Amino acid sequence: MGIKTKERHRQSEEEKMRHRLQPATVLLYLTVVVFLSLFFTHPFYLLALFLAVAIVIFSFDLIREWSSYLKIGLCFLVVIMFVNVFLVREGATVLFLSPAIPGLGRIRITFEALCYGAGMGLRLLVIISAFCLFMYVVHPDGIIRLLGGRSYKIALALGLSLRLFPLMRADFLRIMQVQQCRGVNFHGQGWRERTVKTIPVIKVLLLSSLERAFQLAESLQARGYGLGKRTSFMRNRWRIGDKLIVVAICLVLCLSMWLVMRGQTEFHYYPRLQSVGSGDFFGAVFLGIFLMIPAFLNWGWKKWPTLRSRI
């Protein structure tokens, strides 16, 4: 029991650390990352965005959660590269040229098309990683508090949608564990038997979801949600850490505008890969360092707990 209590306490502390930042700060940070990933075409800068978000995820101890998102992203990356390589015939460096195929002609695979598919897949990985960080760092209640005074309907819908899949996944795993304690074996059998044994789990999951929906509706009605101007018991304070992240975001935007004016964020894949210089490398490094500020702050909070009350 003592070990379980310590584990729960550790998990509670991790949850508090993840939700320490202001929701507005995290939303601004992720919006800038997604916008830059859609705007940049240079692979160095896309790689800098990906590594920065990955290090921030690592600082929040979200590697296990991120791995599931990363697997899906890598599957999409392979699909994008496959489709681009076989459908795009442009490019000067030919890797493979097949004989003439009736109805298709000659399949021409180029190195430029392969690199372009990898670059677009890297952009997708940045966006997926940003949404993973959003799901686990921004608390749904924080979104409701942030938007509740402006549009309570949007805030309620967004909060429910953010809670839906994590709660259903936790309930599903909990019900599976209960069934396994009762002797139900979900492994080592045919897919038909596993499906038959999973159906009762889904039924219980639907019942628990309906009960939670009734409880939520009763709670909203008892609190008078949406009937008038809302009151606030707890205010989110803007700490120095939030201000430092906002300053870092401003520096990132200024640096990005300067790089755009110099034409360093564009990259031409066709007809031949564009050559890269040292300026592109150093610009991507500085961009990534500025975007790693949340990770540096989080590591500082973990190593020196006294900083939590100051920053």
N, C-alpha and C positions, 0 to 999 in steps of 0.2 A: 504493500500500500504506500510506503514511503517513497519508493521509486516512482510509482505512478503519479503521486502528488508532485514530486520534483519535475517529472516530465510535463505535467499539465502546467506547472508554474513557468517552466521554460518556454513552452509554447505560447502561454499568455504574454510573456515578456516579448517574444518575437512578434506577436500580433501588434502589441503596442508600438514597437519600433517601426513596423511597416506603415502604420497609420499615424506616425508622428508628424509628418509634413502636412501642410495645408492642402486640401483637395484642389484648390485653385492653382497652387504652385505646381502640383503634379500634372494637372491638366494642361497648364501652359507649357511645361517642359515636354510632355508627350506630343502636344500639338505641333511644337516647333520641330521635333524630331521627325514626325510623319511628313510635315510640309517640306522639310529639306530633303527627305528621301525621295519624294515625288518630284522635286525640282532639280536635284543633282543627277547627272548622268555619268560623272567620272567615277570609276570603280574605287579609287583611293578614298574619296569622300564617303561613298556608300559603305565601304569597309570600316571607316572611322566611326560612322554612326552606329553600325552594328556592334563593333567592339565596345563602344561607350555604353550602349544600352545593356550589353551582356555583362559588363563589369558592374553596372548598377544593380542588375538582377542578382549577380553573385553576392554583392554586399548585403542584400536583403535576404539571403539564404533561400532563394527561390529556384535553385538549380533543378530540383526534382520536378517542380511544377512546370518550369520552362522547357524541360526535356520533351514533354508531351507535345507542346506547341512546336518545338523545333523539329520533331519527327514529321509532323504534318507539313511544315514549311519546306523541309528537305524533299519530301515527296512531290510537292508542287514545283520545286526548283528543277527536279529531274524531268518532270513533264514539260515545263517551259523550255528547257534546253532541248529536249527531244523534238518537240513540235517546231521550234525555231530552226533547228539544224536541218530537218527534212523538208521544211516548207520554204525556207528562204534560200534562194540560189545565189545571192550576192556574196561578194568577198573575193579577194585576190589570191589568198593562200588556200589552195585546194588540198584537202586531206584525203578525200575519197571520191572517185568518179566511176559510177557503175555503168555497165553496158546499157544500151537502149532497152527500156521496158515498155511493152505495148500499153498505151493509155497513160503512162506516166512520164515517158521520156527517160532521160538519164538523171539519176539521183546524184546531185552535186553537194557534197558536204565540205564546208569551208571553216577554217579556223576562226574567222571573224564572226560567223554566225554562232559558233559555239561560245565565243567570249561574250557576245551580246546576250545570249540566253542566260549565261552565268551572271551577268550584271543585272539583268532584270529579276532573276531569282534572288540575288542578294538584296535588292530593293524590297522584295516581298518578305524576306526574312526580317528586315528592319521593322517593317510595319507589324508583322505578327508578334515580334518580341515587344514592341511598344504596347500593343494591346494586352499581352500577357502581364506586363508590368502594371498596366492600368487595372486589370482585374484583381490583382492581389495587393496593391499598394493603396488604391483609393477605396475607402470603405463606402458601401452604399448609403449609410446614414449621413456621411459627409456630403455626398451628392445631394441628398434631400435637403440638408441644412443650407447648402450653397444655392440651390435653385428654388427652394420652397417659398421664399418671399417673392419671387418673380413669377413663377408658373408652377403651382403645386401639382397640377396634373402631369406635366412633363417630368417633374421630379419624382413623383410616385411611380410612373411607368418605368423610368430609368432605374430607380432603386429596385423595383421588383424584377426587372430583367437581369440586373446584375446579380441578384440573389438566387435566381431560378436554378441555373445549372450547378453552381457549387452546393446548394442545399440538396438538390435531387441526387447528386453524386454521393454526398455524405450519407444521406438516408439509404441509398441503394447499397452502399458498402456496409452500413450498420445492419441492415436486414439480412444481407448475405452472411455476415458473421453470426447472427442469431440462428439462421438456418443451419449453418455448419456446426454450431454447438449442439443442435438437435439431431445431428447425424446425417444431414443431407450432404452428399458429395457432388460438387459441381465440376470436378476435374477427372480426367482419365476415362471419360466415357464418350459415346457417340454424340454428335451434335443434336440429334433428335431427343435423346434422353436429357441432355443439358437444357434444351429449350423447354421441355415439359417441366423440369424442376425450377426453371427461372420464371415461369408464368406466375406462380403464387407470389414470388418476390415482387413482380411488377404490380400485381393486385394490391399488395400491402403498401407499395410505394404510392399508388394512386389514392388509396384511402388516407394515408398520412398527409399527402399533398392537399386533399380536400379539407381535412381537419385544420391544417395550417392556414388555408385560405379563409375558413370561417373565423378562426382566431384572429387573423389579421384584420378582417372586416369589422369584427366586434371591437377590436382595439382602436381602429381608426374612428369608428362611430362614437366610442366612449370619450375619446379625446377631442371630438369635434373637428376632425381634420377637414379642411377646405370650407368650413362654414364662415370663417371670418379671418381677420388679420392674425397671423400666427404669433405666438410668444416664443421666446427663446430662453431656456434656462442656462445653457452653456454656450459661450462664445469661443470661436476659434481664434486664438491669438496668433498674430504674425510674429514669429520668432526670428532671431538673427539668421538661423539656417535657411528659412524661407527667403529672406531678403538676399542672402548670398546666392541662392539658386537663381533668383530673378535677375541679379546683376550678371551672373554667368550666362543666362539666356540672352540678355541684351548684348553682351560681348560676342556671343555666337552669331546673333543677327547682324551685328556690325561687321564682323569678320566675313560672314557669308556675302553680304552686299559688296564688300571690297573684292572678294574673290570673283563674284559674278561680273563686276565691272572690268576686271582684268581678263575675263574669259577662261579662268582656270577650272570652273566647275563643269564645263562641257567636255565631252569626250566623243570622238568620232570613231565608230567601229568599222564603217565601210567607206571606201572600198578596201582600205588597209588600216590596221590598227594605228591609232595616233600614238606618237611617241610621248613619253612622260618625262618630266624634269624634276629636279630636286625641289623646286618651288611647290609643285603639287604635293610632294610628300610632306614637307614641313607645314603647309597649310592644313592638310588633313590631320597631322599630329596635334597642332594647336586647337583645331576644332574638336577633336576627340577629348583633349584634356579639359576644355571648358565644360563639355557635356558630362564629364566624370565627377563634377563637383558633388552631386548627391551621394555618390559612392564614398568619396573622401569624408563627407560629413557623417555618414552612417558608420563607417569604420571608427571615426573619432568618438562617436557616442558609445560604441561598444567597448572601446579600449579605455576611455576615460569617462566613467559614468557622471562625474561632476559637470561635464560639459552639457549634459542633457538639460540642466536647469539654466544654463547660460546661453546656449546657442540653440 
